[in-house]
Amino acid sequence: MTHTNTQTHKSQYNKNRHHSDASDLDVLVVGGGISGLSTAWWLAQSGLHVQVWEKSSQAGGKIKTDTIDGFRTEQAASMIMNFKPEVDQFFTHSGLEALKAKRLLKAENNRYLMNKGQLQPLPMTIARLFFSSMWSTQGKLRLLMEPFISKASKEDETVSEFITRRFGQEFLEKAMEPFIAGTLASDPDFASAQHVIPRLTALEKKFGSITAGIIAHKATGKRTARNPESFSFEGGMSTLPQQLANDPKLGFKANIEVTNIIQHGPHQWEIRAKGPDGEMCYTARHVVISSPSDIAAHLLKSVNQTLSHVLSTVKYTPLSVVHIGLEHSAVDHPLDSAGFLVPRQEKKQGNMTINGNLWMSSIFSDRAPQNCILLSSYIGGSRQPTAIDFSTEENIAYVLQDIAPLLGIKGDPVMGRVNKHQKALPLYHDDYHRKLTVIKQELHNLPGLHLEANYIGGVSIRDRIVSSQKTASVILAHLSLQSKNRRTQTVKKSTPDFNHTFIETHA
């Protein structure tokens, strides 16, 4: 849909809006992280009266970029990997497309994995995999058996159960476990397969096997997604929330702490808060809570005790991000990749502390001063939650102990920085599927209330944008019907419908 159509629709909708006062909103979003901001952005494109309230002084949640002495480090997410067309649409129309920082070609050369105490390039194609010394003959033969494996008899498998059943134990340990632990800080032995690797479980459900699904898509020319693209932004990842928060249509407001949410009826909500100018009280037809689950649980305690209790039981894992700057001459390795991951078997055998190491100055330009490099490591997560208690000195020492022999480091760091997150990422562990079912059931009985945060629908920025679009679609569908009914009651002749929105749903 074009911007012209969006503006036309906006004017049509605004003519039919009836605000009781200046504090009457279509949608109030609680929480100014990427989930809340992207939800508000999708909604604002259709001319809705939206505001985003953030408790802290700036937007972005854990997405923050620090630039000190020429080293640009990320406190949390370091990049976005996207293969979804709706995410492309989001960046194109929000103006963020022009601010992208593309990955350097150097980072595309290899993918490394620690294997038997050494860094080995990961085979990126099936042909290379079968000629790779990293995989045993038995492991390769087991991969060939995948098309002949029957579907699961268990309703909700863990990632380990699913991958081992379909591909074997070696594939789990050398390919999937390092990815799950290194990028999601999760444990495949407890993580729900259908929620952590939904694309793979969906292929099995539809085609009977992963291989059959891939072949079917190739044969029909159908693609579930485009080729993946990894990128950051000029100035770092903070540019993403800052750009969205600066959009006046989103109504972003910082330093506002919501204290109470009251339901007066279906799609009738009252929100009370403390702001820079004192007490605030707004009404809204829809409320989107994009805060962490414990904060959402507290706000909803008087609204729905069952929902509040389930939200309070969502587990998070602690994680530390350790940044080390070195002179380029102090490192022997060519750093011709994005970095490497560490399988849990390697951690046990070699007493490794880190889960993975990103070579940030090989991935993006302007991440380190001239003649210097920036390496960012991840410590803790489900593998070692107590590591959050390490001091800054201990974190840096452990990282150097791990990576020095692998990269040939022979000099002292010129920079060391640690970002700690007590609740870094939610875990889709144990009875997560049951919790999600209860959450959805209770929300069904609370018209106008929505939860849009990374404990539902995926933890990546890509997942958050896709999920927020779905939430915005639900809200727009209701307000469309409400607006249409109101016009039908007051206007006899035909009038334009609230049928067209900026949001497009992709198969």
C-alpha positions as CSV (number, residue, x, y, z in Angstrom):
1,M,0.0,0.0,0.0
2,T,1.3,3.5,-0.8
3,H,1.8,6.4,1.6
4,T,-1.0,8.2,-0.3
5,N,-3.5,5.5,0.5
6,T,-2.3,5.5,4.1
7,Q,-2.9,9.3,4.4
8,T,-6.4,9.0,2.7
9,H,-7.4,6.3,5.1
10,K,-6.0,8.3,8.1
11,S,-8.2,11.3,7.2
12,Q,-11.3,9.1,6.7
13,Y,-10.8,7.4,10.1
14,N,-10.1,10.7,12.0
15,K,-13.4,12.1,10.8
16,N,-15.3,9.3,12.6
17,R,-13.3,9.3,15.8
18,H,-15.0,10.4,19.0
19,H,-12.6,11.2,21.9
20,S,-14.2,11.9,25.3
21,D,-11.2,14.1,26.2
22,A,-7.6,14.7,25.4
23,S,-6.6,11.7,27.5
24,D,-8.7,9.2,25.5
25,L,-6.6,6.9,23.3
26,D,-7.2,4.2,20.7
27,V,-4.1,2.3,21.9
28,L,-1.7,2.7,24.8
29,V,1.5,0.7,24.7
30,V,3.3,0.1,28.0
31,G,7.0,-0.4,27.4
32,G,9.3,1.3,24.9
33,G,11.5,-1.6,23.8
34,I,11.4,-3.0,20.3
35,S,8.2,-4.9,20.9
36,G,6.3,-1.9,22.0
37,L,7.8,0.5,19.5
38,S,7.2,-1.8,16.5
39,T,3.6,-2.5,17.6
40,A,3.0,1.3,17.9
41,W,4.6,1.9,14.5
42,W,2.3,-0.6,12.7
43,L,-0.7,0.9,14.4
44,A,0.3,4.5,13.8
45,Q,0.5,4.0,10.0
46,S,-3.3,3.8,10.0
47,G,-3.9,7.1,11.8
48,L,-4.7,5.7,15.2
49,H,-4.2,7.8,18.3
50,V,-1.3,5.8,19.9
51,Q,1.1,6.5,22.8
52,V,4.0,4.5,24.1
53,W,5.0,5.0,27.7
54,E,8.5,4.0,28.8
55,K,9.6,3.8,32.5
56,S,13.2,4.7,31.8
57,S,14.7,7.8,30.2
58,Q,15.2,6.3,26.8
59,A,13.7,3.9,24.3
60,G,15.1,0.5,23.4
61,G,15.0,-1.7,26.5
62,K,18.2,-3.7,26.5
63,I,19.1,-2.5,23.0
64,K,21.9,0.0,23.7
65,T,25.1,1.0,22.0
66,D,28.1,2.5,23.8
67,T,30.8,4.3,22.0
68,I,33.9,5.0,24.1
69,D,37.5,5.7,22.9
70,G,36.6,4.6,19.4
71,F,35.1,1.2,20.4
72,R,31.4,0.8,19.6
73,T,29.9,-2.0,21.7
74,E,26.4,-3.4,22.0
75,Q,24.9,-4.2,25.4
76,A,22.6,-6.8,24.0
77,A,21.6,-7.6,20.3
78,S,24.6,-6.9,18.0
79,M,22.7,-7.3,14.7
80,I,19.5,-8.4,13.0
81,M,19.2,-11.5,10.8
82,N,16.1,-11.2,8.6
83,F,14.4,-13.4,6.0
84,K,10.8,-12.1,6.5
85,P,9.2,-9.8,3.9
86,E,7.1,-8.0,6.5
87,V,10.3,-7.0,8.3
88,D,11.6,-5.6,5.0
89,Q,8.4,-3.6,4.7
90,F,8.9,-2.3,8.3
91,F,12.4,-1.0,7.7
92,T,11.6,0.4,4.2
93,H,8.6,2.5,5.3
94,S,10.0,3.5,8.7
95,G,13.1,5.1,7.1
96,L,15.4,2.7,8.8
97,E,16.4,1.0,5.5
98,A,18.6,3.9,4.6
99,L,20.4,3.7,7.9
100,K,21.4,0.0,7.6
101,A,25.0,-1.0,8.1
102,K,25.7,-4.1,6.0
103,R,28.0,-6.9,7.0
104,L,31.5,-6.7,5.7
105,L,32.5,-9.4,3.1
106,K,35.2,-10.6,5.4
107,A,32.6,-11.9,7.8
108,E,31.0,-14.0,5.1
109,N,34.1,-16.1,4.4
110,N,33.7,-18.8,7.0
111,R,31.6,-20.0,9.9
112,Y,33.7,-21.4,12.7
113,L,32.9,-24.0,15.4
114,M,35.2,-25.1,18.2
115,N,35.9,-28.8,17.6
116,K,38.4,-30.9,19.6
117,G,40.0,-27.8,21.0
118,Q,40.5,-26.1,17.7
119,L,38.5,-23.7,15.4
120,Q,37.2,-25.5,12.4
121,P,35.2,-24.0,9.5
122,L,31.6,-25.2,9.4
123,P,30.5,-26.9,6.2
124,M,27.8,-24.6,4.7
125,T,26.4,-27.0,2.2
126,I,25.4,-30.7,2.3
127,A,28.2,-31.6,-0.2
128,R,30.8,-30.0,2.0
129,L,29.4,-31.6,5.1
130,F,29.9,-35.1,3.7
131,F,33.5,-34.3,3.0
132,S,34.2,-32.6,6.3
133,S,36.3,-34.3,8.9
134,M,34.2,-32.7,11.6
135,W,31.5,-35.3,11.2
136,S,31.9,-39.0,11.7
137,T,30.8,-41.5,9.1
138,Q,28.1,-42.7,11.4
139,G,26.9,-39.1,11.9
140,K,26.8,-38.5,8.1
141,L,24.8,-41.8,7.5
142,R,22.4,-40.8,10.2
143,L,21.7,-37.5,8.4
144,L,20.7,-39.5,5.3
145,M,18.1,-41.3,7.3
146,E,16.1,-38.2,8.0
147,P,13.5,-38.6,5.2
148,F,12.6,-42.0,6.6
149,I,12.0,-41.0,10.2
150,S,8.3,-41.0,11.2
151,K,6.5,-38.0,12.8
152,A,6.6,-37.4,16.5
153,S,4.2,-39.3,18.8
154,K,4.8,-36.8,21.6
155,E,2.8,-33.6,21.6
156,D,5.4,-31.2,22.7
157,E,9.0,-32.3,22.2
158,T,12.1,-30.5,23.5
159,V,14.6,-29.3,20.9
160,S,17.0,-32.1,21.8
161,E,14.3,-34.7,21.4
162,F,13.2,-33.4,18.0
163,I,16.7,-32.9,16.6
164,T,18.0,-36.3,17.9
165,R,15.0,-38.1,16.5
166,R,15.2,-36.5,13.1
167,F,19.0,-36.0,12.6
168,G,20.8,-37.9,15.4
169,Q,22.8,-37.1,18.4
170,E,25.9,-35.8,16.6
171,F,23.9,-33.2,14.7
172,L,22.4,-32.0,18.0
173,E,25.7,-31.6,19.7
174,K,27.7,-30.1,16.9
175,A,25.1,-28.0,15.1
176,M,22.0,-27.3,17.0
177,E,23.1,-27.2,20.7
178,P,25.8,-24.5,20.1
179,F,23.3,-22.4,18.2
180,I,20.6,-22.7,20.9
181,A,23.0,-22.0,23.8
182,G,25.1,-19.4,22.0
183,T,22.4,-17.2,20.5
184,L,19.4,-17.8,22.7
185,A,21.2,-18.6,26.0
186,S,18.8,-21.6,26.2
187,D,19.2,-25.3,26.8
188,P,17.9,-27.6,24.1
189,D,17.2,-30.4,26.6
190,F,14.4,-28.2,28.1
191,A,13.5,-25.8,25.3
192,S,10.2,-26.4,23.5
193,A,10.9,-27.4,19.9
194,Q,7.7,-25.9,18.4
195,H,8.4,-22.5,19.9
196,V,12.2,-22.3,19.6
197,I,12.6,-23.9,16.1
198,P,9.1,-23.5,14.6
199,R,10.2,-23.6,11.0
200,L,11.6,-27.1,11.4
201,T,8.7,-28.5,13.3
202,A,6.3,-27.0,10.8
203,L,8.0,-28.7,7.9
204,E,7.7,-32.1,9.7
205,K,4.1,-31.5,10.5
206,K,3.2,-30.6,6.9
207,F,5.5,-32.9,4.9
208,G,6.5,-35.6,7.2
209,S,10.2,-34.8,7.2
210,I,12.5,-31.8,6.9
211,T,14.1,-33.1,3.8
212,A,10.7,-33.7,2.1
213,G,9.6,-30.2,3.0
214,I,12.7,-28.6,1.5
215,I,12.4,-30.7,-1.7
216,A,8.7,-29.9,-2.0
217,H,9.3,-26.1,-1.8
218,K,12.1,-26.3,-4.3
219,A,10.0,-28.4,-6.7
220,T,7.1,-26.0,-6.6
221,G,9.2,-22.9,-6.6
222,K,7.7,-21.9,-3.3
223,R,9.8,-20.2,-0.7
224,T,8.8,-19.7,2.9
225,A,11.3,-16.9,3.2
226,R,13.9,-15.0,1.2
227,N,17.7,-15.4,1.6
228,P,18.7,-14.2,5.1
229,E,20.4,-10.8,5.5
230,S,22.4,-9.7,8.6
231,F,22.8,-6.1,9.4
232,S,23.1,-3.4,12.0
233,F,22.7,0.4,11.7
234,E,24.8,3.4,11.3
235,G,25.7,4.4,14.9
236,G,24.9,0.9,16.2
237,M,21.8,-0.9,17.2
238,S,20.6,2.0,19.3
239,T,19.7,3.8,16.1
240,L,16.7,1.4,15.7
241,P,14.7,2.3,18.8
242,Q,15.8,6.0,18.6
243,Q,14.6,6.4,15.1
244,L,11.2,4.9,16.0
245,A,10.8,6.8,19.2
246,N,11.5,10.1,17.3
247,D,8.5,9.4,15.0
248,P,5.8,11.8,16.4
249,K,3.0,9.5,15.2
250,L,4.1,6.9,17.9
251,G,3.6,9.3,20.8
252,F,6.6,8.1,22.7
253,K,7.0,9.4,26.2
254,A,9.8,8.5,28.6
255,N,10.0,8.6,32.4
256,I,6.5,7.4,32.8
257,E,5.8,4.5,35.2
258,V,2.4,2.8,35.0
259,T,1.1,2.1,38.4
260,N,-2.4,0.6,37.8
261,I,-4.5,-0.8,34.9
262,I,-8.2,-1.0,35.5
263,Q,-10.8,-2.7,33.2
264,H,-14.2,-0.9,33.1
265,G,-15.6,-3.2,30.4
266,P,-14.8,-4.7,27.0
267,H,-12.3,-2.4,25.3
268,Q,-12.6,0.1,28.1
269,W,-9.4,0.5,30.0
270,E,-8.1,3.0,32.5
271,I,-4.3,3.4,32.9
272,R,-2.8,5.3,35.8
273,A,0.8,6.4,36.0
274,K,3.4,8.6,37.4
275,G,5.2,11.0,35.1
276,P,7.6,13.9,35.2
277,D,4.6,16.3,35.9
278,G,2.9,14.1,38.5
279,E,-0.1,11.7,38.4
280,M,-1.6,10.7,35.0
281,C,-4.8,9.0,34.1
282,Y,-5.7,7.9,30.6
283,T,-8.4,5.8,29.0
284,A,-7.8,3.5,26.0
285,R,-9.8,1.1,23.9
286,H,-6.8,-1.2,23.7
287,V,-3.8,-1.7,26.0
288,V,-0.6,-3.4,24.9
289,I,1.8,-4.5,27.6
290,S,5.3,-4.8,26.2
291,S,7.1,-5.0,29.5
292,P,9.0,-8.1,30.9
293,S,6.7,-10.8,32.3
294,D,7.2,-10.0,36.0
295,I,6.2,-6.3,35.4
296,A,3.2,-7.4,33.4
297,A,2.3,-9.8,36.2
298,H,2.4,-7.0,38.8
299,L,0.3,-4.7,36.6
300,L,-2.4,-7.3,36.0
301,K,-2.7,-8.7,39.5
302,S,-5.9,-6.9,40.2
303,V,-7.2,-7.5,36.6
304,N,-6.8,-11.3,36.3
305,Q,-5.0,-13.3,39.0
306,T,-4.7,-16.4,36.9
307,L,-2.9,-14.5,34.1
308,S,-0.8,-12.6,36.6
309,H,0.3,-15.8,38.3
310,V,1.3,-17.5,35.0
311,L,3.3,-14.5,33.9
312,S,5.1,-14.5,37.2
313,T,6.4,-18.0,36.5
314,V,8.0,-17.2,33.1
315,K,11.8,-17.9,33.5
316,Y,14.6,-15.7,32.4
317,T,18.3,-16.5,32.1
318,P,21.2,-14.2,33.2
319,L,23.9,-13.4,30.7
320,S,27.1,-11.3,30.5
321,V,28.5,-9.7,27.3
322,V,32.2,-9.2,27.6
323,H,33.9,-6.8,25.1
324,I,37.6,-6.8,24.6
325,G,39.6,-4.4,22.4
326,L,43.1,-5.4,21.1
327,E,45.7,-4.0,18.8
328,H,45.4,-5.8,15.5
329,S,49.1,-6.8,15.6
330,A,48.5,-8.7,18.9
331,V,46.3,-11.3,17.1
332,D,47.6,-14.0,14.7
333,H,44.3,-15.3,13.5
334,P,43.0,-13.6,10.3
335,L,39.5,-13.2,11.9
336,D,38.0,-14.0,8.5
337,S,34.5,-14.7,9.9
338,A,31.8,-13.5,12.2
339,G,33.2,-15.5,15.0
340,F,32.7,-18.9,16.5
341,L,30.4,-21.0,18.8
342,V,31.4,-23.4,21.5
343,P,29.5,-26.8,21.8
344,R,28.8,-27.9,25.4
345,Q,31.0,-31.0,24.9
346,E,33.9,-28.6,24.3
347,K,33.1,-26.6,27.4
348,K,33.1,-29.8,29.5
349,Q,36.3,-31.2,28.0
350,G,38.3,-28.0,27.8
351,N,36.9,-26.1,30.8
352,M,35.8,-23.3,28.4
353,T,33.7,-20.5,30.0
354,I,32.4,-18.6,27.0
355,N,29.4,-19.8,24.9
356,G,30.6,-17.9,21.8
357,N,32.8,-15.1,20.5
358,L,31.8,-12.5,17.9
359,W,34.5,-10.7,15.9
360,M,32.6,-7.4,15.7
361,S,35.2,-5.4,13.9
362,S,35.2,-8.1,11.1
363,I,31.4,-8.0,10.8
364,F,30.9,-4.2,10.7
365,S,33.0,-1.2,10.0
366,D,33.6,1.6,12.6
367,R,33.5,-0.8,15.6
368,A,37.1,-0.3,16.6
369,P,39.7,2.4,16.2
370,Q,42.2,2.1,13.3
371,N,44.6,-0.8,13.8
372,C,42.5,-2.3,16.5
373,I,39.9,-5.1,16.7
374,L,36.8,-5.7,18.9
375,L,35.8,-9.1,20.1
376,S,32.6,-9.7,22.1
377,S,32.0,-12.9,24.1
378,Y,28.9,-14.3,25.9
379,I,29.2,-15.9,29.3
380,G,26.4,-17.5,31.4
381,G,23.0,-18.3,30.1
382,S,21.4,-21.7,30.9
383,R,24.8,-23.3,30.8
384,Q,26.2,-21.4,33.7
385,P,23.7,-19.0,35.3
386,T,26.0,-18.3,38.3
387,A,28.5,-16.7,36.0
388,I,26.5,-13.5,36.3
389,D,28.3,-13.0,39.7
390,F,31.7,-12.8,38.1
391,S,33.5,-9.5,38.5
392,T,34.6,-7.4,35.5
393,E,38.1,-8.5,36.0
394,E,37.1,-12.2,36.2
395,N,35.0,-12.0,33.1
396,I,37.8,-10.5,31.1
397,A,40.3,-13.0,32.5
398,Y,38.1,-15.9,31.6
399,V,37.5,-14.7,28.1
400,L,41.2,-14.2,27.4
401,Q,42.0,-17.6,28.9
402,D,39.5,-19.1,26.4
403,I,40.3,-17.2,23.2
404,A,44.0,-16.5,23.5
405,P,45.2,-19.9,22.4
406,L,42.5,-20.2,19.6
407,L,43.2,-16.8,18.1
408,G,46.9,-16.5,18.8
409,I,46.6,-13.5,21.1
410,K,50.0,-12.3,22.4
411,G,49.2,-8.9,23.8
412,D,47.2,-7.3,26.6
413,P,43.8,-5.7,25.9
414,V,43.6,-2.0,25.3
415,M,39.9,-2.0,26.3
416,G,37.7,-4.2,28.5
417,R,34.0,-3.7,29.1
418,V,31.2,-5.9,30.6
419,N,27.4,-5.6,30.3
420,K,25.5,-7.7,32.7
421,H,21.8,-8.7,32.4
422,Q,20.2,-10.5,35.3
423,K,17.2,-11.2,33.1
424,A,18.7,-11.3,29.7
425,L,16.3,-13.6,27.7
426,P,13.1,-15.5,28.5
427,L,13.4,-19.3,28.4
428,Y,10.8,-21.3,26.5
429,H,11.6,-24.2,28.9
430,D,9.7,-27.0,30.6
431,D,6.0,-26.5,30.6
432,Y,6.2,-23.3,28.4
433,H,3.6,-24.6,26.0
434,R,1.1,-25.0,28.8
435,K,1.8,-21.5,30.1
436,L,1.3,-20.1,26.7
437,T,-2.0,-21.8,26.3
438,V,-3.2,-20.4,29.6
439,I,-2.1,-16.9,28.7
440,K,-4.0,-17.0,25.4
441,Q,-7.1,-18.4,27.2
442,E,-7.1,-15.6,29.8
443,L,-6.5,-12.9,27.2
444,H,-9.5,-14.1,25.3
445,N,-11.6,-13.1,28.3
446,L,-10.0,-9.6,28.5
447,P,-11.1,-7.8,25.3
448,G,-8.7,-4.9,24.5
449,L,-5.7,-6.3,26.5
450,H,-2.7,-7.6,24.6
451,L,0.7,-8.9,25.6
452,E,3.5,-8.2,23.1
453,A,6.9,-9.0,24.5
454,N,9.8,-11.5,23.8
455,Y,8.4,-14.2,26.1
456,I,5.8,-14.8,23.4
457,G,6.5,-15.4,19.8
458,G,10.3,-15.4,19.7
459,V,13.2,-13.4,21.2
460,S,15.0,-12.0,18.1
461,I,14.3,-8.5,16.8
462,R,13.0,-10.1,13.6
463,D,10.5,-12.1,15.7
464,R,9.5,-9.1,17.7
465,I,8.6,-7.1,14.5
466,V,6.7,-10.0,13.0
467,S,4.8,-10.7,16.2
468,S,4.0,-7.0,16.7
469,Q,2.5,-6.9,13.3
470,K,0.1,-9.7,14.2
471,T,-0.9,-7.9,17.4
472,A,-1.5,-4.7,15.5
473,S,-3.6,-6.5,12.9
474,V,-5.9,-7.8,15.7
475,I,-6.3,-4.3,17.1
476,L,-6.9,-2.8,13.7
477,A,-9.5,-5.4,12.9
478,H,-11.5,-4.6,16.0
479,L,-11.3,-0.8,15.5
480,S,-12.2,-1.2,11.9
481,L,-15.4,-3.1,12.8
482,Q,-16.2,-0.6,15.6
483,S,-15.7,2.3,13.3
484,K,-17.8,0.7,10.5
485,N,-20.7,0.0,12.9
486,R,-20.6,3.5,14.3
487,R,-20.9,5.0,10.8
488,T,-23.6,2.6,9.8
489,Q,-25.7,3.7,12.8
490,T,-25.2,7.4,12.1
491,V,-24.9,7.7,8.3
492,K,-27.5,6.3,5.9
493,K,-25.6,6.6,2.7
494,S,-22.5,4.7,1.7
495,T,-19.3,5.8,3.3
496,P,-15.7,4.6,3.0
497,D,-14.9,1.5,5.1
498,F,-12.0,1.1,7.5
499,N,-10.9,-1.8,5.3
500,H,-7.4,-0.7,4.1
501,T,-4.5,-0.5,6.5
502,F,-0.8,-0.2,6.0
503,I,-0.4,-3.8,7.3
504,E,-0.2,-6.5,4.7
505,T,-0.3,-10.2,5.8
506,H,2.2,-12.4,4.0
507,A,1.9,-16.1,3.6
